[in-house]
């Protein structure tokens, strides 16, 4: 089997050697076990009830056997399966409805216009600092009812806690996640207490009310865990996705001009940037028992990790998938939101944010150009630029 060093800080899930491995086999060996490279088996894996998330095993195999990160991650909703997962998800579904997302769209548009004004003030801007980070941060805080004066302290916590899926890279990552979790836990706990005393028009208040109506089927500790999980899911993945979109369009300026001229393509543009440069690069599953998957025998605890970005360029599923093209309808859904019962709760909100932002920026600015060195988060986990110096062409219809 091909071997891919996915823990290398410079690893690229769409490098030629990775795509060559994909052509040779549906999976490859790696330092973290077998990694899935093709779309069809990857989607089947994410929907297969013979596999689970096993947060305990994930932590322990990445060198974390106890402490606050372990205690938060293992019982997280993402790592629950079966009836336990349905119980927690049912509570969130009652509070986090499609109407909640639609009601946020005017706020998203208004905030995007404000931040676009700031971009227009400078010839070169760090897109992450000036737009990609504050945009989803503001939406998350509006959703959860976090006061504006606390946005900045929230930013650091929600950014670092998102590194939990990158702990295999080592270094200072475990310590950063632990420090962020301690700070965020204390803040969210006090915020929940305040919302219980004086409810507002926000998701935390709605979750508390839904829990009361359910007669406490979800414990207070589980609710705290849920809210902390929502924080990093609503901020970190979207800030990276927005920055990844800018990189994609900087590499394909003609596509930016097409979007500026045809804003009705916004929905396709969202799906294409998520396919081409997803902010979530891996999804893992563990075999529950002795089983066979795609002809591969597995023992209990054996792990298969989906290389999301690689699978989303699989030529067997995406015709012309080696090209970035927002005009092409893609029938296969992106895998960065998972599949089956664990399909991401925040997928609709992420699509709404990116879908409002991209046509707005394409209408106001010419194609983006990378104007300096880009620093990146680790390739495995939540991935995207940490700094992204950009300039925009003055003519919104101009090609670079």
Secondary structure, 3 states (H helix, E strand, C coil): CCECCCCCCCCCCCCHHHHHHHHHCCEEECCCCEEECCHHHHHHHHHCCCEECCHHHHHHHCCCCCCHHHHHHCCCHHHCCHHHHHHHHHHHHHHCCHHHHHHHHHHHHHHHHHHHHHHHCCCCEEHHHHHHHHHHHHHHHHHHCCCHHHHHHHHHHHHHHHHHHHHHHCCCHHHHHHHHHHHHHHHHHHHHHHHHHCCCCCHHHHHHHHHHHCCCCCCHHHHHHHHHHHHHHHHHHHHHHHHHHHHHHHHCHHHHHHHHHCHHHHHHHHHHHHHHCCCECEEEEEECCCEEECCEEECCCCEEEEEHHHHCCCCCCCCCCCCCCCCCCCCCCCCCCCCHHHCCCCHHHHHHHHHHHHHHHHHHCCCEEECCCCEECCCCCECCEEECEEEECCCCCCCC
